Amino acid sequence: MTAPAPRRQLFAQTAVLVCTATAMSLAGCTSPTGSLPALAEMEAAPYQVAAGDKIHIAIQELQDASGDYVVEETGTISMPYVKTMPVAGLSYREIEQGIARRLLSQGILVGQPVVNVRPIELRPFYVTGEVNRPGEFPYRHGMTVLAALSAAGGYTYRASTGKVSITRSVDGRDIIAKATETTPIQPGDRIQVFERWF
């Protein structure tokens, strides 16, 4: 017996809705990074120093103030002449300018001080999710997501190899973005590899 036309139409509409919902559900499961922004949006700003970073500061006219300094939990460094100075959230260039301003304002140096700041040992990065050895790892300059995953023992058999996200602190705010194996990472990044569903 054939169903009346209104009932057939209702069945057809219901089938379409079920198929659409299923497709959306599958897309959500297989593409956990699909809605995330590209990491390029976070790469424009220079690296910002944070607590735990070890930096080298060289002041041409003040050799006794030059040396290696660890950024304390308070986000500051303590050094001769300059005393305690907040540096967390600043780029290397901004730290150089801040030290130069202090030396000039305190009359310690006359003329433009030559200050150079460079990294020595930066914060570790973290890898979680579907890798063989999740955890904390030392950062090396120029590392990519692929190098980070290699340090973590590579993908597990459950990993969705194309689905990787990075959580990065930018201006004191955590931003999550999708990444590829060639994406450069920064100290403190939290890399997550998602599980495949099918």
C-alpha positions in Angstrom: 0.0 0.0 0.0 1.4 3.4 -1.0 1.6 6.1 1.6 -0.5 9.2 1.0 1.4 12.1 -0.7 1.7 14.3 2.5 3.1 11.3 4.4 5.6 10.5 1.6 6.7 14.1 1.6 7.2 14.1 5.4 9.3 10.9 5.1 11.5 12.4 2.4 12.0 15.6 4.5 12.9 13.6 7.5 15.4 11.5 5.5 17.1 14.6 4.2 17.3 16.1 7.8 18.8 12.8 9.1 21.4 12.6 6.3 22.3 16.3 6.8 22.7 15.8 10.5 24.8 12.7 10.0 27.1 14.4 7.5 27.6 17.3 9.9 28.3 14.9 12.8 30.8 13.0 10.7 32.5 16.2 9.5 32.8 17.3 13.1 34.3 14.0 14.1 36.8 13.8 11.3 37.8 17.5 11.2 38.3 18.7 14.8 40.5 21.5 13.5 38.2 22.5 10.7 36.8 25.5 12.5 40.1 26.7 13.8 42.0 29.7 12.3 45.2 29.2 10.5 48.4 29.7 12.6 49.6 32.4 10.2 47.3 34.8 12.0 49.4 34.3 15.2 52.9 34.4 13.5 53.0 38.1 12.7 54.1 39.3 16.1 57.7 38.8 17.3 58.4 36.3 20.1 57.5 37.6 23.6 59.7 36.7 26.5 58.0 34.8 29.4 58.8 33.5 32.9 61.4 30.7 32.7 63.2 32.0 29.6 66.9 32.5 29.9 68.3 35.4 27.9 71.7 36.9 27.3 72.0 40.7 27.7 75.1 42.5 26.4 75.7 46.2 27.1 78.7 47.4 25.2 79.6 50.2 27.6 78.9 48.1 30.8 80.7 44.7 30.6 80.0 44.0 34.2 76.3 44.2 33.6 76.4 41.8 30.6 75.5 38.2 31.2 72.8 35.5 31.3 69.5 36.3 33.0 66.5 34.1 33.9 63.1 35.7 33.7 61.6 35.1 37.1 58.0 34.0 37.9 57.1 37.6 38.5 58.1 38.3 34.8 61.1 40.4 35.8 64.9 40.2 35.6 67.3 41.7 38.1 70.6 43.1 36.8 73.2 45.7 37.9 72.4 49.4 37.3 69.0 48.6 35.8 67.9 46.8 39.0 64.5 45.0 38.7 62.8 45.3 35.3 59.6 43.8 33.9 60.3 41.9 30.7 57.5 39.3 30.4 55.4 40.0 27.3 58.1 42.0 25.6 60.1 41.3 22.5 63.9 41.2 22.5 63.9 44.6 20.8 61.5 46.1 23.4 63.8 44.8 26.2 66.8 46.4 24.5 65.0 49.7 24.3 63.8 49.5 27.9 67.3 48.9 29.3 68.7 51.7 27.2 66.0 54.1 28.4 66.7 53.2 32.1 70.5 53.7 31.6 69.9 57.1 30.1 67.3 58.3 32.5 69.4 57.3 35.5 72.5 59.1 34.0 74.5 55.9 34.1 75.4 56.4 30.4 75.6 59.4 28.1 74.6 58.9 24.5 72.7 56.0 23.0 73.6 52.8 24.8 74.3 49.7 22.6 72.2 46.9 24.1 71.8 43.4 22.6 69.4 40.7 23.9 69.3 37.2 22.5 67.8 33.9 23.7 69.9 31.3 25.5 67.3 28.7 26.8 63.6 29.1 26.2 60.5 27.5 27.7 59.7 23.9 26.8 56.9 23.0 24.5 54.2 20.3 25.2 52.8 17.5 23.0 49.5 15.8 23.9 47.0 13.5 22.3 47.8 10.7 19.9 51.6 10.5 20.1 53.7 7.7 21.6 55.4 9.8 24.3 53.3 12.8 25.3 54.9 15.3 27.6 57.2 18.3 27.9 60.2 18.8 25.6 63.1 21.3 25.4 62.7 23.9 22.6 65.3 24.4 19.9 65.4 27.3 17.6 63.8 26.7 14.2 61.7 23.7 15.3 58.5 22.7 13.4 55.5 20.6 14.3 57.1 17.6 12.7 60.2 18.0 14.9 58.0 18.3 17.9 56.1 15.2 17.0 59.3 13.3 16.4 60.5 14.3 19.9 57.2 12.8 21.2 57.8 9.5 19.5 55.6 10.1 16.5 52.0 9.4 15.8 50.1 6.5 17.4 48.1 4.2 15.1 44.9 6.0 16.2 46.2 9.5 15.2 44.5 11.6 12.6 47.8 12.7 11.0 46.4 15.7 9.3 44.6 17.1 12.4 47.0 19.0 14.7 46.3 22.1 16.7 48.6 24.5 18.6 47.6 26.5 21.7 49.8 29.6 22.0 49.8 32.4 24.5 49.6 35.8 22.7 49.4 39.0 24.8 48.4 37.0 27.8 45.6 35.2 26.0 45.5 31.6 24.8 44.8 31.2 21.1 44.1 27.9 19.4 44.9 27.4 15.7 45.3 24.5 13.3 48.8 23.6 12.1 50.6 21.4 9.6 53.8 19.4 10.0 55.8 22.3 8.5 54.4 24.9 10.9 57.1 26.6 13.0 56.5 26.3 16.8 57.5 28.6 19.6 58.5 28.1 23.2 55.5 27.3 25.4 53.4 26.0 22.6 50.9 23.2 23.4 50.6 20.8 20.4 47.7 18.4 20.2 47.2 15.5 17.8 43.6 14.4 17.4 42.3 10.8 17.2 40.9 9.5 14.0 37.3 8.2 14.2 37.2 5.9 11.2 
